[in-house]
Amino acid sequence: MRRDSIGKNMRSTKDKDIEIPPLTDAQLQAMQPLSKVHPQTAQKLRASQAGKTKITIRLDNAVLDYFRGIVDAAGGGNYQTLINEALVDHIKQKSVLDAVRQVVREELHERT
């Protein structure tokens, strides 16, 4: 059977029609970690996730609609990335404001 005909057959098959037998003890024993079988793939997965943590968060619908609207208007993208960037910008802005306040306090303290 040619490779392209396999793809055509699979497209017409529904998930519920596919029977996958349970793994045998021998198959389970033979399994190896991805890092051993495909080290480059495992490393790419780790690198893509470095510095980020997957969480579950509840946001107002209006917040989601706002960021999804920006993505739609731009013709595509990831609204979750936009939310993350907005949070990072807020933190940076807050740290700059805190630094300015500290300088003003020090200046005022030196004058008294």
Backbone hydrogen bonds, N-H to C=O, Kabsch-Sander energy under -0.5 kcal/mol:
donor,donor_aa,acceptor,acceptor_aa,energy
6,I,2,R,-1.4
7,G,3,R,-1.6
8,K,4,D,-1.6
9,N,5,S,-2.1
10,M,6,I,-2.3
11,R,7,G,-1.9
12,S,8,K,-1.2
13,T,9,N,-0.5
13,T,10,M,-0.8
17,D,14,K,-1.5
18,I,15,D,-1.5
19,E,17,D,-0.6
20,I,18,I,-0.6
28,L,24,T,-2.4
29,Q,25,D,-2.4
30,A,26,A,-1.7
31,M,27,Q,-0.8
31,M,28,L,-0.7
36,K,33,P,-1.3
37,V,33,P,-2.0
38,H,34,L,-3.2
42,A,38,H,-2.3
43,Q,39,P,-2.4
44,K,40,Q,-2.3
45,L,41,T,-2.2
46,R,42,A,-2.2
47,A,43,Q,-2.7
48,S,44,K,-2.3
49,Q,45,L,-1.0
49,Q,46,R,-0.5
50,A,46,R,-0.7
50,A,47,A,-0.7
52,K,49,Q,-1.7
59,L,57,I,-0.6
64,L,60,D,-1.9
65,D,61,N,-3.1
66,Y,62,A,-2.1
67,F,63,V,-2.2
68,R,64,L,-2.9
69,G,65,D,-2.1
70,I,66,Y,-1.7
71,V,67,F,-2.0
72,D,68,R,-2.7
73,A,69,G,-2.6
74,A,70,I,-1.7
75,G,71,V,-0.6
75,G,72,D,-1.1
76,G,71,V,-2.5
79,Y,77,G,-0.5
82,L,78,N,-1.6
83,I,79,Y,-2.2
84,N,80,Q,-2.2
85,E,81,T,-2.7
86,A,82,L,-2.4
87,L,83,I,-2.1
88,V,84,N,-2.6
89,D,85,E,-2.7
90,H,86,A,-2.1
91,I,87,L,-2.2
92,K,88,V,-2.5
93,Q,89,D,-2.7
94,K,90,H,-2.6
95,S,91,I,-2.4
96,V,92,K,-2.0
97,L,93,Q,-2.5
98,D,94,K,-2.6
99,A,95,S,-2.0
100,V,96,V,-2.5
101,R,97,L,-2.6
102,Q,98,D,-2.2
103,V,99,A,-2.1
104,V,100,V,-2.5
105,R,101,R,-2.6
106,E,102,Q,-2.4
107,E,103,V,-2.6
108,L,104,V,-2.7
109,H,105,R,-2.6
110,E,106,E,-2.2
111,R,107,E,-1.3
112,T,108,L,-0.8
112,T,109,H,-0.5
